[in-house]
Amino acid sequence: MLDASPLPLVRVRDLKMHFPIYAGLLRRRAGEVKAVDGVSFDIMPGETLGLVGESGCGKSTVGRALLRLYTPTAGSVVIDGEDVATLSPEALRKKRPTMQMVFQDPQASLNPRMTLAAIISEPLDEHTDWSGERKLDRVHELMDQVGLNRAFANRYPHEFSGGQRQRIGIARALALNPKFIVCDEPIAALDVSIQAQVVNLLEDLQERLGLTYLFISHDLSMVRHIADRVAVMYLGQIAELSPRDDLYARPLHPYAQALLSAVPEPDPVREATRKRIILTGDVPSPANPPAGCNFCTRCPKVFDRCRVEEPRLAEVEAGRFVACHLYGDTNKTAG
């Protein structure tokens, strides 16, 4: 549920995450991969912002940079009033309880040598002085919240299904009562039959605990179910940022139009009549993006200006932000 507060909980401005490329025996710097190249958005308290795009577009890098798992190359990431990008190691450690992550692979993100109780209580061991019954009571409370049987507390990750392992990861993320959680493709490694259960759990926890999510996914149907607004990424930049219903009803950016045209339509009549947009060519390398608009090499509506001038993400309709020369110029910035 959205909070009535007018101030965003998360405010990202011109975030960049560039990775150096080294070559030769002397490991000289030969360039850089622009994984994230100037991303800006806000997330309001209690909101879920969906972040979608093709594999390799920089979605997960954005999530990791927000939590300072990667140190951003440039830009600001203000979470609950503090710029995470500039915090000292000590200050960052104190900030960690307010921001957590649910990882994509529930098996790889859990230590196979630790029991369920030890995994869930690890944040408590790191950031609190809780012990004994107090810590065990908190572990049991978290297990109840995510739908795990308390009798499983001394079992190991390999004894659980994929959906149960992801519930363990969610419980661990909730241990310190965070305000903001990055969900990095939390359902991608799960069976289709389990995905809806995990998404419903996340929605229920958000309603009960007042959580704010960045939900990263390539599954557009699930994003439509859980997100309040959706940001569409292409080659390290946001192409469109719109309210969910507006985006799915009428995408504005040519890339968003192509992406949504590929979503399966359950109605056979509508599926037979709708127009698919097939993009030609390959996605350019983030180490050598094209001049001008990143999408100009594949865009069916490209014109001369696109090849020489990079478009800026700007508000073209109420609450709708698009980085495309088709929509002219404006002085408003993304939010």
VOLO-949286 format. One record per residue (C-alpha): residue number from 1; x, y, z. Coordinates in nm, 3 decimals, m for minus. Example, Ala and Ser with C-alpha at 12.3 -4.5 7.8 and 13.67 -1.06 7.14 Angstrom:
BEGIN
<node n="1" x="1.230" y="m0.450" z="0.780"/>
<node n="2" x="1.367" y="m0.106" z="0.714"/>
This chain:
BEGIN
<node n="1" x="0.000" y="0.000" z="0.000"/>
<node n="2" x="0.136" y="0.343" z="m0.092"/>
<node n="3" x="0.226" y="0.577" z="0.191"/>
<node n="4" x="0.079" y="0.927" z="0.188"/>
<node n="5" x="0.424" y="1.078" z="0.246"/>
<node n="6" x="0.523" y="1.318" z="m0.035"/>
<node n="7" x="0.893" y="1.236" z="m0.001"/>
<node n="8" x="1.045" y="0.931" z="m0.176"/>
<node n="9" x="1.209" y="0.664" z="0.038"/>
<node n="10" x="1.457" y="0.596" z="m0.245"/>
<node n="11" x="1.586" y="0.874" z="m0.468"/>
<node n="12" x="1.834" y="0.777" z="m0.742"/>
<node n="13" x="1.997" y="1.040" z="m0.963"/>
<node n="14" x="2.230" y="0.982" z="m1.259"/>
<node n="15" x="2.350" y="0.645" z="m1.127"/>
<node n="16" x="2.641" y="0.500" z="m1.322"/>
<node n="17" x="2.816" y="0.167" z="m1.279"/>
<node n="18" x="3.109" y="0.121" z="m1.516"/>
<node n="19" x="3.340" y="m0.179" z="m1.500"/>
<node n="20" x="3.696" y="m0.148" z="m1.633"/>
<node n="21" x="3.828" y="m0.373" z="m1.911"/>
<node n="22" x="4.192" y="m0.481" z="m1.887"/>
<node n="23" x="4.393" y="m0.634" z="m2.171"/>
<node n="24" x="4.740" y="m0.771" z="m2.237"/>
<node n="25" x="5.005" y="m0.921" z="m2.013"/>
<node n="26" x="5.047" y="m0.591" z="m1.828"/>
<node n="27" x="4.673" y="m0.568" z="m1.766"/>
<node n="28" x="4.647" y="m0.218" z="m1.907"/>
<node n="29" x="4.305" y="m0.057" z="m1.902"/>
<node n="30" x="4.152" y="m0.095" z="m2.248"/>
<node n="31" x="3.805" y="0.049" z="m2.193"/>
<node n="32" x="3.501" y="0.004" z="m1.973"/>
<node n="33" x="3.165" y="m0.170" z="m1.971"/>
<node n="34" x="2.887" y="0.082" z="m1.909"/>
<node n="35" x="2.654" y="m0.158" z="m1.730"/>
<node n="36" x="2.447" y="0.129" z="m1.586"/>
<node n="37" x="2.482" y="0.467" z="m1.750"/>
<node n="38" x="2.284" y="0.750" z="m1.597"/>
<node n="39" x="1.975" y="0.601" z="m1.431"/>
<node n="40" x="1.733" y="0.820" z="m1.231"/>
<node n="41" x="1.411" y="0.730" z="m1.048"/>
<node n="42" x="1.223" y="0.764" z="m0.718"/>
<node n="43" x="1.045" y="0.499" z="m0.512"/>
<node n="44" x="0.780" y="0.619" z="m0.269"/>
<node n="45" x="0.726" y="0.460" z="0.075"/>
<node n="46" x="0.514" y="0.146" z="0.041"/>
<node n="47" x="0.551" y="0.138" z="m0.338"/>
<node n="48" x="0.677" y="m0.140" z="m0.564"/>
<node n="49" x="0.878" y="m0.022" z="m0.864"/>
<node n="50" x="0.918" y="m0.291" z="m1.128"/>
<node n="51" x="1.242" y="m0.289" z="m1.327"/>
<node n="52" x="1.226" y="m0.486" z="m1.653"/>
<node n="53" x="1.433" y="m0.541" z="m1.965"/>
<node n="54" x="1.631" y="m0.797" z="m2.162"/>
<node n="55" x="1.906" y="m1.002" z="m2.000"/>
<node n="56" x="2.223" y="m0.795" z="m1.976"/>
<node n="57" x="2.048" y="m0.456" z="m1.975"/>
<node n="58" x="2.179" y="m0.369" z="m1.626"/>
<node n="59" x="1.876" y="m0.446" z="m1.406"/>
<node n="60" x="2.057" y="m0.650" z="m1.142"/>
<node n="61" x="2.353" y="m0.412" z="m1.145"/>
<node n="62" x="2.117" y="m0.129" z="m1.054"/>
<node n="63" x="1.984" y="m0.328" z="m0.758"/>
<node n="64" x="2.331" y="m0.414" z="m0.631"/>
<node n="65" x="2.455" y="m0.057" z="m0.672"/>
<node n="66" x="2.155" y="0.074" z="m0.476"/>
<node n="67" x="2.256" y="m0.141" z="m0.177"/>
<node n="68" x="2.628" y="m0.066" z="m0.223"/>
<node n="69" x="2.711" y="m0.426" z="m0.303"/>
<node n="70" x="2.882" y="m0.246" z="m0.590"/>
<node n="71" x="3.026" y="0.100" z="m0.528"/>
<node n="72" x="2.869" y="0.328" z="m0.792"/>
<node n="73" x="3.100" y="0.495" z="m1.041"/>
<node n="74" x="2.894" y="0.814" z="m1.021"/>
<node n="75" x="2.557" y="0.945" z="m0.911"/>
<node n="76" x="2.363" y="0.952" z="m0.586"/>
<node n="77" x="2.147" y="0.690" z="m0.413"/>
<node n="78" x="1.955" y="0.849" z="m0.127"/>
<node n="79" x="1.772" y="0.592" z="0.087"/>
<node n="80" x="1.571" y="0.719" z="0.381"/>
<node n="81" x="1.756" y="1.052" z="0.375"/>
<node n="82" x="2.115" y="0.925" z="0.343"/>
<node n="83" x="2.328" y="0.900" z="0.030"/>
<node n="84" x="2.436" y="0.538" z="0.039"/>
<node n="85" x="2.688" y="0.596" z="m0.241"/>
<node n="86" x="2.904" y="0.820" z="m0.020"/>
<node n="87" x="2.873" y="0.653" z="0.323"/>
<node n="88" x="3.188" y="0.545" z="0.503"/>
<node n="89" x="3.226" y="0.170" z="0.572"/>
<node n="90" x="3.120" y="0.218" z="0.935"/>
<node n="91" x="2.818" y="0.432" z="0.844"/>
<node n="92" x="2.723" y="0.187" z="0.569"/>
<node n="93" x="2.728" y="m0.101" z="0.816"/>
<node n="94" x="2.487" y="0.089" z="1.041"/>
<node n="95" x="2.264" y="0.153" z="0.739"/>
<node n="96" x="2.247" y="m0.212" z="0.630"/>
<node n="97" x="1.950" y="m0.313" z="0.851"/>
<node n="98" x="1.720" y="m0.068" z="0.670"/>
<node n="99" x="1.792" y="m0.210" z="0.322"/>
<node n="100" x="1.811" y="m0.575" z="0.224"/>
<node n="101" x="1.807" y="m0.800" z="m0.083"/>
<node n="102" x="1.627" y="m1.116" z="m0.190"/>
<node n="103" x="1.853" y="m1.292" z="m0.441"/>
<node n="104" x="1.765" y="m1.466" z="m0.766"/>
<node n="105" x="1.899" y="m1.815" z="m0.691"/>
<node n="106" x="1.767" y="m1.935" z="m0.354"/>
<node n="107" x="2.007" y="m2.229" z="m0.347"/>
<node n="108" x="2.326" y="m2.034" z="m0.422"/>
<node n="109" x="2.234" y="m1.755" z="m0.179"/>
<node n="110" x="2.209" y="m1.989" z="0.123"/>
<node n="111" x="2.507" y="m2.144" z="0.302"/>
<node n="112" x="2.464" y="m2.523" z="0.263"/>
<node n="113" x="2.648" y="m2.585" z="0.592"/>
<node n="114" x="2.413" y="m2.374" z="0.802"/>
<node n="115" x="2.073" y="m2.472" z="0.937"/>
<node n="116" x="1.761" y="m2.275" z="0.857"/>
<node n="117" x="1.766" y="m2.117" z="1.205"/>
<node n="118" x="2.132" y="m2.018" z="1.170"/>
<node n="119" x="2.073" y="m1.863" z="0.827"/>
<node n="120" x="1.776" y="m1.656" z="0.940"/>
<node n="121" x="1.948" y="m1.546" z="1.261"/>
<node n="122" x="2.275" y="m1.446" z="1.090"/>
<node n="123" x="2.169" y="m1.078" z="1.050"/>
<node n="124" x="2.074" y="m1.075" z="1.419"/>
<node n="125" x="2.419" y="m1.208" z="1.511"/>
<node n="126" x="2.582" y="m0.938" z="1.300"/>
<node n="127" x="2.377" y="m0.634" z="1.400"/>
<node n="128" x="2.230" y="m0.709" z="1.745"/>
<node n="129" x="2.335" y="m0.859" z="2.077"/>
<node n="130" x="2.035" y="m1.092" z="2.089"/>
<node n="131" x="2.089" y="m1.449" z="2.204"/>
<node n="132" x="1.910" y="m1.749" z="2.352"/>
<node n="133" x="1.532" y="m1.743" z="2.369"/>
<node n="134" x="1.502" y="m1.388" z="2.238"/>
<node n="135" x="1.684" y="m1.475" z="1.917"/>
<node n="136" x="1.502" y="m1.807" z="1.876"/>
<node n="137" x="1.164" y="m1.636" z="1.925"/>
<node n="138" x="1.253" y="m1.391" z="1.647"/>
<node n="139" x="1.354" y="m1.677" z="1.416"/>
<node n="140" x="1.024" y="m1.854" z="1.483"/>
<node n="141" x="0.833" y="m1.530" z="1.424"/>
<node n="142" x="1.005" y="m1.484" z="1.087"/>
<node n="143" x="0.936" y="m1.845" z="0.990"/>
<node n="144" x="0.568" y="m1.791" z="1.069"/>
<node n="145" x="0.563" y="m1.475" z="0.856"/>
<node n="146" x="0.693" y="m1.653" z="0.545"/>
<node n="147" x="0.496" y="m1.975" z="0.594"/>
<node n="148" x="0.767" y="m2.214" z="0.714"/>
<node n="149" x="0.702" y="m2.481" z="0.976"/>
<node n="150" x="0.891" y="m2.416" z="1.300"/>
<node n="151" x="0.983" y="m2.784" z="1.310"/>
<node n="152" x="1.214" y="m2.720" z="1.009"/>
<node n="153" x="1.444" y="m2.487" z="1.205"/>
<node n="154" x="1.732" y="m2.737" z="1.231"/>
<node n="155" x="1.717" y="m2.859" z="0.872"/>
<node n="156" x="1.967" y="m2.765" z="0.599"/>
<node n="157" x="1.898" y="m2.588" z="0.266"/>
<node n="158" x="1.930" y="m2.905" z="0.055"/>
<node n="159" x="1.632" y="m3.052" z="0.244"/>
<node n="160" x="1.396" y="m2.785" z="0.110"/>
<node n="161" x="1.229" y="m2.722" z="m0.225"/>
<node n="162" x="1.315" y="m2.416" z="m0.435"/>
<node n="163" x="1.011" y="m2.226" z="m0.313"/>
<node n="164" x="1.089" y="m2.306" z="0.051"/>
<node n="165" x="1.451" y="m2.196" z="0.005"/>
<node n="166" x="1.333" y="m1.864" z="m0.134"/>
<node n="167" x="1.108" y="m1.823" z="0.171"/>
<node n="168" x="1.418" y="m1.872" z="0.386"/>
<node n="169" x="1.590" y="m1.596" z="0.191"/>
<node n="170" x="1.291" y="m1.367" z="0.240"/>
<node n="171" x="1.285" y="m1.442" z="0.615"/>
<node n="172" x="1.654" y="m1.355" z="0.639"/>
<node n="173" x="1.592" y="m1.027" z="0.456"/>
<node n="174" x="1.314" y="m0.940" z="0.703"/>
<node n="175" x="1.516" y="m1.021" z="1.016"/>
<node n="176" x="1.619" y="m0.660" z="1.093"/>
<node n="177" x="1.290" y="m0.495" z="0.998"/>
<node n="178" x="1.411" y="m0.322" z="0.680"/>
<node n="179" x="1.224" y="m0.043" z="0.507"/>
<node n="180" x="1.351" y="m0.118" z="0.155"/>
<node n="181" x="1.408" y="m0.453" z="m0.016"/>
<node n="182" x="1.559" y="m0.518" z="m0.358"/>
<node n="183" x="1.399" y="m0.830" z="m0.506"/>
<node n="184" x="1.649" y="m0.938" z="m0.772"/>
<node n="185" x="1.449" y="m1.172" z="m0.998"/>
<node n="186" x="1.324" y="m1.363" z="m0.691"/>
<node n="187" x="1.103" y="m1.599" z="m0.894"/>
<node n="188" x="1.325" y="m1.662" z="m1.198"/>
<node n="189" x="1.472" y="m1.987" z="m1.061"/>
<node n="190" x="1.139" y="m2.126" z="m0.938"/>
<node n="191" x="0.880" y="m2.352" z="m1.099"/>
<node n="192" x="0.587" y="m2.169" z="m1.254"/>
<node n="193" x="0.353" y="m2.329" z="m1.002"/>
<node n="194" x="0.553" y="m2.174" z="m0.715"/>
<node n="195" x="0.616" y="m1.830" z="m0.861"/>
<node n="196" x="0.268" y="m1.694" z="m0.787"/>
<node n="197" x="0.293" y="m1.814" z="m0.425"/>
<node n="198" x="0.617" y="m1.622" z="m0.369"/>
<node n="199" x="0.481" y="m1.307" z="m0.535"/>
<node n="200" x="0.164" y="m1.326" z="m0.324"/>
<node n="201" x="0.381" y="m1.368" z="m0.013"/>
<node n="202" x="0.580" y="m1.056" z="m0.102"/>
<node n="203" x="0.259" y="m0.858" z="m0.152"/>
<node n="204" x="0.119" y="m0.979" z="0.178"/>
<node n="205" x="0.438" y="m0.887" z="0.364"/>
<node n="206" x="0.438" y="m0.544" z="0.203"/>
<node n="207" x="0.082" y="m0.484" z="0.320"/>
<node n="208" x="0.149" y="m0.600" z="0.675"/>
<node n="209" x="0.496" y="m0.455" z="0.729"/>
<node n="210" x="0.484" y="m0.141" z="0.512"/>
<node n="211" x="0.775" y="m0.252" z="0.291"/>
<node n="212" x="0.905" y="m0.075" z="m0.018"/>
<node n="213" x="1.030" y="m0.289" z="m0.310"/>
<node n="214" x="1.243" y="m0.262" z="m0.618"/>
<node n="215" x="1.120" y="m0.572" z="m0.805"/>
<node n="216" x="1.363" y="m0.673" z="m1.079"/>
<node n="217" x="1.234" y="m0.924" z="m1.333"/>
<node n="218" x="1.214" y="m1.021" z="m1.698"/>
<node n="219" x="0.870" y="m1.175" z="m1.639"/>
<node n="220" x="0.639" y="m0.895" z="m1.754"/>
<node n="221" x="0.323" y="m1.075" z="m1.645"/>
<node n="222" x="0.445" y="m1.101" z="m1.284"/>
<node n="223" x="0.562" y="m0.740" z="m1.284"/>
<node n="224" x="0.215" y="m0.636" z="m1.397"/>
<node n="225" x="0.073" y="m0.822" z="m1.098"/>
<node n="226" x="0.297" y="m0.677" z="m0.826"/>
<node n="227" x="0.429" y="m0.337" z="m0.941"/>
<node n="228" x="0.275" y="0.009" z="m0.896"/>
<node n="229" x="0.505" y="0.166" z="m1.154"/>
<node n="230" x="0.738" y="0.007" z="m1.410"/>
<node n="231" x="1.076" y="0.119" z="m1.544"/>
<node n="232" x="1.188" y="m0.034" z="m1.875"/>
<node n="233" x="1.567" y="m0.059" z="m1.917"/>
<node n="234" x="1.769" y="m0.093" z="m2.234"/>
<node n="235" x="2.149" y="m0.109" z="m2.249"/>
<node n="236" x="2.212" y="0.050" z="m1.910"/>
<node n="237" x="1.954" y="0.327" z="m1.935"/>
<node n="238" x="1.584" y="0.371" z="m1.857"/>
<node n="239" x="1.381" y="0.400" z="m2.176"/>
<node n="240" x="1.041" y="0.450" z="m2.010"/>
<node n="241" x="0.907" y="0.493" z="m1.656"/>
<node n="242" x="0.528" y="0.486" z="m1.622"/>
<node n="243" x="0.244" y="0.379" z="m1.394"/>
<node n="244" x="0.183" y="0.008" z="m1.447"/>
<node n="245" x="m0.162" y="0.027" z="m1.605"/>
<node n="246" x="m0.060" y="0.310" z="m1.841"/>
<node n="247" x="0.247" y="0.122" z="m1.958"/>
<node n="248" x="0.068" y="m0.204" z="m2.029"/>
<node n="249" x="m0.228" y="m0.031" z="m2.197"/>
<node n="250" x="m0.022" y="0.206" z="m2.413"/>
<node n="251" x="0.359" y="0.190" z="m2.403"/>
<node n="252" x="0.522" y="0.505" z="m2.543"/>
<node n="253" x="0.886" y="0.419" z="m2.609"/>
<node n="254" x="0.945" y="0.204" z="m2.922"/>
<node n="255" x="1.147" y="m0.045" z="m2.718"/>
<node n="256" x="0.873" y="m0.076" z="m2.454"/>
<node n="257" x="0.623" y="m0.129" z="m2.735"/>
<node n="258" x="0.833" y="m0.413" z="m2.879"/>
<node n="259" x="0.894" y="m0.568" z="m2.538"/>
<node n="260" x="0.526" y="m0.573" z="m2.443"/>
<node n="261" x="0.420" y="m0.702" z="m2.784"/>
<node n="262" x="0.611" y="m1.022" z="m2.701"/>
<node n="263" x="0.408" y="m1.094" z="m2.384"/>
<node n="264" x="0.187" y="m1.402" z="m2.444"/>
<node n="265" x="m0.184" y="m1.322" z="m2.472"/>
<node n="266" x="m0.411" y="m1.586" z="m2.310"/>
<node n="267" x="m0.712" y="m1.484" z="m2.520"/>
<node n="268" x="m0.670" y="m1.668" z="m2.857"/>
<node n="269" x="m0.885" y="m1.414" z="m3.042"/>
<node n="270" x="m0.679" y="m1.119" z="m2.923"/>
<node n="271" x="m0.358" y="m1.314" z="m2.977"/>
<node n="272" x="m0.454" y="m1.374" z="m3.342"/>
<node n="273" x="m0.527" y="m1.008" z="m3.410"/>
<node n="274" x="m0.261" y="m0.821" z="m3.216"/>
<node n="275" x="0.047" y="m0.684" z="m3.389"/>
<node n="276" x="0.388" y="m0.819" z="m3.296"/>
<node n="277" x="0.690" y="m0.591" z="m3.323"/>
<node n="278" x="0.999" y="m0.786" z="m3.427"/>
<node n="279" x="1.324" y="m0.602" z="m3.366"/>
<node n="280" x="1.612" y="m0.659" z="m3.607"/>
<node n="281" x="1.982" y="m0.666" z="m3.527"/>
<node n="282" x="2.161" y="m0.744" z="m3.203"/>
<node n="283" x="2.185" y="m0.552" z="m2.879"/>
<node n="284" x="2.501" y="m0.335" z="m2.897"/>
<node n="285" x="2.786" y="m0.402" z="m2.658"/>
<node n="286" x="2.775" y="m0.197" z="m2.336"/>
<node n="287" x="3.150" y="m0.155" z="m2.383"/>
<node n="288" x="3.085" y="0.029" z="m2.710"/>
<node n="289" x="2.733" y="0.173" z="m2.715"/>
<node n="290" x="2.618" y="0.361" z="m3.025"/>
<node n="291" x="2.634" y="0.738" z="m3.049"/>
<node n="292" x="2.312" y="0.921" z="m2.978"/>
<node n="293" x="2.025" y="0.701" z="m2.857"/>
<node n="294" x="2.128" y="0.355" z="m2.734"/>
<node n="295" x="1.828" y="0.206" z="m2.915"/>
<node n="296" x="1.888" y="0.376" z="m3.251"/>
<node n="297" x="2.048" y="0.070" z="m3.414"/>
<node n="298" x="1.730" y="m0.138" z="m3.367"/>
<node n="299" x="1.450" y="0.118" z="m3.348"/>
<node n="300" x="1.184" y="0.094" z="m3.622"/>
<node n="301" x="1.110" y="0.468" z="m3.583"/>
<node n="302" x="1.468" y="0.599" z="m3.589"/>
<node n="303" x="1.548" y="0.931" z="m3.758"/>
<node n="304" x="1.863" y="1.142" z="m3.802"/>
<node n="305" x="1.856" y="1.314" z="m3.462"/>
<node n="306" x="1.851" y="0.978" z="m3.284"/>
<node n="307" x="2.194" y="0.889" z="m3.422"/>
<node n="308" x="2.373" y="1.200" z="m3.296"/>
<node n="309" x="2.193" y="1.320" z="m2.981"/>
<node n="310" x="2.123" y="1.117" z="m2.670"/>
<node n="311" x="1.761" y="1.162" z="m2.551"/>
<node n="312" x="1.698" y="1.258" z="m2.188"/>
<node n="313" x="1.440" y="1.085" z="m1.969"/>
<node n="314" x="1.166" y="1.346" z="m1.941"/>
<node n="315" x="0.800" y="1.371" z="m1.846"/>
<node n="316" x="0.585" y="1.367" z="m2.160"/>
<node n="317" x="0.251" y="1.295" z="m1.992"/>
<node n="318" x="0.139" y="1.316" z="m1.630"/>
<node n="319" x="0.356" y="1.068" z="m1.439"/>
<node n="320" x="0.503" y="0.919" z="m1.759"/>
<node n="321" x="0.873" y="0.959" z="m1.838"/>
<node n="322" x="1.027" y="0.862" z="m2.171"/>
<node n="323" x="1.377" y="0.893" z="m2.319"/>
<node n="324" x="1.288" y="0.937" z="m2.686"/>
<node n="325" x="1.318" y="1.220" z="m2.942"/>
<node n="326" x="0.972" y="1.131" z="m3.076"/>
<node n="327" x="0.824" y="1.315" z="m2.778"/>
<node n="328" x="1.012" y="1.643" z="m2.802"/>
<node n="329" x="1.183" y="1.832" z="m2.520"/>
<node n="330" x="1.085" y="1.913" z="m2.165"/>
<node n="331" x="1.265" y="2.046" z="m1.860"/>
<node n="332" x="1.114" y="1.802" z="m1.612"/>
<node n="333" x="1.328" y="1.521" z="m1.473"/>
<node n="334" x="1.245" y="1.164" z="m1.377"/>
<node n="335" x="1.074" y="1.080" z="m1.051"/>
